[in-house]
Structure formats: structure tokens, C-alpha cells
Amino acid sequence: MDQTYFRKGFGLKQAVAGALSSDYHSRLVDHLRHEDYQVSAGGLTFRLAREFGFCYGVDRAVEYAYQAETKFPDKKVFLVGEIIHNPHVNEKLVGMGITILGPDAQGTFDFSGIQQEDVVIIPAFGVTVKDLKRLHEIECVLVDTTCGSVLNVWKRVEQYAKEGFTALIHGKYFHEESKATASQVTRYDGGRYIIIRDMDEALIVCRFVEDGGDAGGFEQRFRHATSEGFSADRDLQRIGVANQTTMLANESLAIAARVRESMITRYGDEAFVDHFRSFDTICSATQERQDAVLDLIAQPLDLMIVIGGYNSSNTNNLARMCSERTTTYHIADASCIDPVNGTIRHKPVGAHDEVQVGEWLAGDELVIGITAGASTPNNKIGEAMELAMRTRGVEFAFDEPGESDN
């Protein structure tokens, strides 16, 4: 058994439970669960989505990072990139003494400072095949927290490459998970991939499949999102669809259906099966949080608060869904709410930069929906609600001190 590679923790769940609860637990969120996900105070009624915050994969990754620090108190512990896309959680890990390795402008990690006796944590997104090989060559201790849902996508992409299909990945080419997923094709000679951001980019692919066209222009358009040596004429003849697990689930399904139609148009009803593959690789936690938000925004709401890192794909998608129905404030952290000045800092949907606005809680009675991305801990949800209440000069009072689901 390899004693330098760990995927199942170190049996220290109870040892780190107290620290995890102290760092991420929220008594107010527990209270909302007891009160059918709704509380009112000071003219504000909060309705919490029934699925929110840490998913199983994120919870597991954070716990394993805490276990690693506990298991190896005298070793240097490194983390390849962010454990998840949440600034609060990553700051906590740095505060524990874990060194986060950031990529350079080309997305390359510098592992030159890692020694054989050191510990390296692989984040929930996973790492590329090339980076994993480099780390194994150092022979350091590896704590692999790659999410199981991500691993399922990898298996599909690897199978596509094995069978000679180009992996068409619905995702963001610059995202850590999509990079790691796309790299799985390199396990086979001739493996190819193309990463498409949305339905608009999928339609560009579909038009080329159906009608051909300017291959050089196509390849230039997707130069940052395709495998080395990608040929549009050669590599779009056989396509297998997969997705970054945090993308909009309905869009991933629609893209797969549209590519399938193009293959039927190009090759016919019977022959298309030799040119198209698609499997459901949508993360159940992502789907559940999106479904819960749809249920929430179907109710009358005055505004939505969506909490999560601005570089969090699943949080951005939740904010986009909410913004189609009501005024939405996507905040990176509870600290974006300033009760003293009555302002909120947020990133508008589709924008790159944060803005600050005032009088965001104007009105005597407001119904506020609230949810959080899969990398947002409960304490940040609770803090956001408390700060919104303080903006109205209200402190929430618990009827039953110590109430908890745990």
C-alpha cells in the first residue's frame, strides 16, 4: 500500500470536528432549519433555500485539509491552488500554517520548493494529469481531496479518449476543474478535447459539424480551449459530451441535446450513434442547489442575497438564475454588508468588478431570499443575515439558546 498517497483521510474526523464546528457552524442557520427555513425580525423576513452551502465534496475536502494539518503537525503542508473557491475558508487554512501555491500567468504551478518530506493537498477541483505526475515524482505525501463527482466526469472523458471521441466539455477553460478534466484525454495517444462556455459557443461547434467551414478561423476562436494540435475537420467528427460539475445543469443538458441533433443532421439517424456519446455527469449537489433556488424565487421576494466567492462557478450560476426573477446581490462574504453605513458591496451578474450601493434595504417590510454556493460555510450565511438585521437596527433573539441540528 502506498503510504504517501491518501484519499480517505486519516481517521481523525472526531479530532477535527470541534475546530470545524467552531470555524464554520452557524446557530442562526440551525434555527432557520427548525423554523421551516424562514425567520422574521425588524420588518425583514428571510427565506433560506432548502439546499445551500457546503456540498458533500466541499465538506470532505475541507475536513481532510484539517485532518492533514492535525496528522502532520511538524511537516510543511502545501495546497495546490485554493481548496475551494471561498476566500474565508482559504484564509482559515493559511492561518493554520498551510501554504497555498498559486499558478503563474500561464496557469503553471511551481513545485520547486516542495521536498520529499513535505505534505501536499490536492484541492476539490483536482489537478491535471501532468501536475499529479510531477507531484508523484517528488515522492511527497499527497492528500487527494478531489471530489467524487469530478472523478466521475474524468472517467467519462478518459473513456471518450480511449474510444477515439473528442471530449466536448461544457465549462470554463480557465477553471481549475475544467483544466483537470480536459487533461484526462492525455492518458491516451490522440486524445482530444474542446471546452465550450455556453450554448452560444456550442452552436458554433454545431454549425461546423453540420456545414463545415473555416477550420482555421474555428481553431483560432477556440485556441485557448482546445487540446494541442486540435483539428476542427478531424476532431469534430466524433464527440463525447461532458461538463464541469458546477455549470448550469439545464444548460449542460441542452448543449448535449443540441450537439446530438447536429450529429444526426450530419450523419443520419442510424449512423450518428458512431459519432456521438453523452452521459449524465451533472453533480447532484449542484442540481439540488439550483432546484432549491428555483423553488425559492418562485415565491414573492423583494430581493435575493447570494453568498460565495466571485470566482465560484456554481455561485455565479445561482446569482444568474436569481437575477432573472428579482433584484440580486451576489456578495463574496458577509463582510460585504456594512450595517453602520447601510451599504452593500456586491458583484452584479455579468460584471467583473464589485460595486457598492446604499439604501439596499429601503422599505418597511421586505422579504429576502438567501442562498449560498457549495463552497460557502454556514457561518457566513448566518453572519450575512445578522448584518442585514443590524442595518435595520435589529438584533436577532433566539427563543431556545443552544438550539442545533447537530
N, C-alpha and C positions, 0 to 999 in steps of 0.2 A: 504493500500500500504506500502511495506517495505521501510522505509526511510534510511536504512543502506546499501542497495544494489542498485547499479546504473550500467546500461548497455548502456544508451543512452546519456551520457554526462550531462551537466548541463545548456545547453542553453547559453554557453559562447563562442561560435565559433568566433564571432566578437572580443570579448575581447582578445583572444589569437592569432588572425590572424597576427597581427603585429610582435609578438615575433617569431612565426613560420616562417614567411617570412624572418625575419632578420637572423634567425639561419640556415635556410636550402635552401633559394632561390638562384638561380644562373642566372645572367644576360646572361652569355655565353651560357648556355643550352637553355634559351629562344631564343637567337639569332640563334642557330642551328635549332630549330624548324622552324623559319621563313625562313631559308635558305635550306629547304628540307633536314635537318639533315646532312649537310656537310659544313665544313669550311676549308680554307687553309691559312697557314701562315708559312713563313720561310722554305719552302720546305716540310712542313708537311701538309698532308690532313687528317682531322679527319672525319670519318663516324660514326655517332651515331645510334645505334639500335633504331628502331621506337617505341619500348616498352622497358622501362628501369626504374630502380629505384623504389622509393616508390610505392607499390601497395595500393589499397584502404584500405585493412585491416591494413597495417602498418601505413598509413597516419592517419587513425582513432585512432589507439592505441596511437600514439604519441600525437595527438591533445587532446585526453581525459586525458592523463597524465598532459599536460599543463593546461587543464581546472580544474583538481583536485587540482593542486597546487594553482591556482587562487581562486577556490571556498573555500579552507580551508587554508588560509594563516597563521593561528595561530595554526594549528594542525601538529603533526608529520605525515609525509607521507612516507610509505614504499612501495617498489616494490618487488614482489616475483620473484627473478631472473632478467634477463635482459628483458627490454620491447620488444626488438627485437635484432637480432644479428648484431649490428653495434656499434663499440666502441665509435665513435663520438657522436651518439645520447645518449647512456647511460651516457657518461661523461657530456653531457649537463644537463641531469636530475639530476645527482649528484650535479652539480654546482648550480642547483635551490634549493637544500636542500632536495632532495628525497634520502632516504636511500635504497640502493639495498641489499636485503637479498640473500646471496649466499648459495647454498646447501653444505653439508659436503661430505666427500668421498663416502658415501653411497647414496648420492642424496637426503638426508633429510634436510628440512628447519627447522630452529629453530625459532619458533614464540613466544618464551617465553618473548621477550621484547616488544611485541605488547599489548597495552592496549585498553580497550573498546572505549576510546575517540579518538583513532588513525585512520588514513586512510590507507588502503592497496590497491595498484593497482595490478590487475591480468594481466599478460602480454598477448600479442597477441597469444602466443602459448597455453594459458590456463594453468590450474593447474590440478592435479589429483583429483579424487573424494575424496580421503582421505584428501588432503590438503584443499580443499574447505570446507569440513565438519569442519575441525579444525578451520578455519577462521570464519565460521558462529558461532561456539560455543563461540568465543571471543566476538562476537557481535560488532565488529568494523565496520567502514564504508568501504564497498567494492566497488571499481570501476573496473568493469569487462570489459577489452578490448579484450577479446578472439575473434579472427577473425571469421566472419560468415562462411567462407569456412571450418574452423576447426570444427565448431559446426555441420555442415552438415555431416562430417565424423563421428563425435560422435554419431549422430542419427542412422547411419547405423550400427555402431559397437554395440550400445546398442540393436538394433533390432536383430542383429545376436545372441547376448547372450540370448535374450528373447525367440528366436525360437530354441535354443539349438545348434547353429552353433559356431564353433571356429572362432574367428576373426584372419585372416591371414593379417597382416599389413605390407605393403612394406614401410620400414622406417629404422631409426637408433635407436636401443633400448635405447641408452643413450641420445637421443634428447628429450628436454622438451615436444615437441608436441606429439611425439610417446608415451612417458610415460603417458601423459594426456589422449590420445586417448585410449590406451590399458586399462587404469583404468576404462573406462566406462563399461567394462564387469562385473565389481564387483557390479553393480546395480542389478544383478540377481544371485541367487544361482546357482553355477555350471558354471558360465561364464568363458570362456577360451580364451586365445589369444596366438599367436606366432608372433614375429616380425622378418621379414627377410630383409636383407640388399640389396640384388641384385638378379639377375637371377641365379647366381651360387647357392646361398642358397635356392632359390625357387626350383631348380632342385633336391636338397637333399630331400626336402619335397615331391616333385612329385614322386621320386623313392620309398620313403617309402609308399606313398599312393598306388602306383601300385603293389609293390612287398613285402611290409613289411620289416622285417629285425631286426637289433639290436636296439630294442627300448631304452635300457639303454644307448647305445652309442649316439643315436639321442638326447635323453633328456640331456645328458651331453654336447653335442655340442651346444645346444641352451639354456643352463641353465640360462643365463642372459637375455634371450629374450622371456621367456615364463611365463605364469601365474603360481602361486603357485599350486603344485600338478599336473602339466601337465603330461598327459599320452599320448605318441605317438600312442599307439594302440587304445586308446579310443577317443582321441580328434582330430584325423585327419580323422575321418570318415565323418564328416560334416564340411565344410569350407565355410566361407564368406570372400571375399577379400575386403580390404580397403587399404588406403595409407596415409602416411604422405604427406601433401599437397605440399611440396616443392621438392619432388623427381622428377626424370626424368619421364615425363608423358608417353613417349613411352615405357619405361621400365615397368612402372606400368601396362599398358595395356597388354604388352607382358606376364607379370607374370600371370595376371588374365587368359589370354587365355591358357597358359601352364597348370595351375592348373585345368582348365576346362577339358582339354584333358586327364589329369590323372584321373579325376573323371569318365569320360566316359570309359576309359580303365578299371577302377576298377569295375564300377557298371553297365555299359552298357548305350546305347543311351537313353533309356526311364527312367531308374531308377536314373540316375545321377542328375536329377533335384531335387531330395530329399536330395542330398548331397552337392550341390554347390549353392552359391549365389555370385553375383557380381554386383556392381553398380558403375557408373562413379562418383568417388569422387575427381577427379583431379581439382585443383584450376585453375580457368580461367586465373588469373593473371600470375601464374606460366607457364601455357601453352602459353600465349601470349608472354612472355619474351623469352621463348625457341624458339618459332616460329620466332620471330624477329631476334634472333641471327642466326638461320639457314639461314634466308634471307640475313643477313649481310655477313656471312662468305662464302656465295655462290659467292660473288663479289671478285675481286682480292684485296688482302690485304697483307701488309708486316708483320704486327703483330696485335695482339689484346691486349687491356687493359681491364681487368675485375675487377671492384671495389666492394668490400664488405668484411664483416668480415670473417676471416678464419674459424670461427665456423658456418658460414651461409650455410645451406644445399643448398638452391637454388642458391647461388653464386658459390659454388663449382661445382654444376652441369653445370652452364653456362660455367665456365672455362674448365671443362672437354670436353664439346661439341666443344668449340673453339680450344682447343689444338689438336683435331683430324684433323684440317684443316690448322692451321698456328701457328707460334710462339706466345705463350700466356703468358701474365704476369698478374697473379692474385694478386692484391695489396689490403691490408686491408683498406688503407686510402690514400688520395692524398699525405700525408707527406712521403710516401714511395719513392717518386720521389725526388731526390736531384739534382737540376739544377747546383749547384756550382761544385760538383764533377762528375757530369754526370753519376750518378748511379741510380739504381732502386732496391728496396728491394721487393721481391715477394715470394709467396709460389708456387713452381712447383706443377702441378697437380699430386695428389697421394702422395705427400710428407707431412711430419708432421711439418717440420721446414721451416722458412723463409731463403732465401739466398739473397745475394747482388751481382749484376753484373754491369759491366761498359760497355760503348760503345753500349748501347742497342738501340741507335738511329743513328747508323752508316749508312751512305748513303746520297746522295744528296737529293733525293726525296723519301719520304716514305708515304704510305697510311696506316693509323692507324684506325682500328676499335675500338670502345669503347662501353661498356655497363656496367650495374651495377645491383647488386642483388636487390631484392624487399625491402631490409631494408637499402638501401643506399640513402641518400638525394642528391638532385640535386647539392648543392654547392660543394660536394666532387667530382662530375663528372667534374664540371667546373674547380675546382682547379687543378685536375689532368691534364687536357688539358693545362691550363696555365703554370704549372710547366714543362710539356714536351716542350712547346714552349720556355720557358726560358732556358732550357737545350741547345737549339739551338740559344740562344741569341735574341729571338724574343718576343715582347710584342704584344698581340692582340689588334687591334684598332677597336672600334665599329663605324660604319658609322652613326648610329642613336642612340645617347645617350638616355637611358631610355626606350629602346625598351623592350617590355614584352608581354607575352601571358596573363598575369593575368588581 
